[in-house]
Amino acid sequence: MIHALAAIPDEDTIVHLGRCAVKNPALVGTVIDVLRDMESPRAARLARRLEREVFTGT
């Protein structure tokens, strides 16, 4: 389902993916990959933020 959402690169989808990653830490890696593939500046910023949170705990 996460990969299917990547086909809809709008603001609502990006926010939804971010919330899914926060609520379900097991999905963070997949969400980051999908956000990177979206080719959206906002999605890229969110992917970087999620990476920081995962790898540094901040």
Summary of the structure (lengths in Angstrom):
residues: 58
radius of gyration: 10.1
end to end distance: 27.5
largest distance: 29.6
contacts: 150
relative contact order: 0.18
helix: 79%
strand: 0%
